[in-house]
């Protein structure tokens, strides 16, 4: 394998490792109410490389409304309040 191809593979592997680590750490720390769907299913999805971790980071997390964060308010991806 040529050195440029080897370097590319090493860089992409590093990106996958970092993305998977970020997704799994976020999933472990994030409360169940702030995850779209079962946490176990997202953990399994993170094993599907390379799309699993990026899908979780983009679609699997609910955003916390900073205005109502003290009262536990949660908003969806469109910024609308989610009933608990």
Buried (B, 14 or more C-beta within 10 A) or exposed (E): EEEEEEEEEEEEEEEBEEBBEBBBEBBEEBEEEBBEEEBEEBBEBBEEEEEBBBBBBEEBBBEBBEEEEEEEBBBEEEEEEBEE
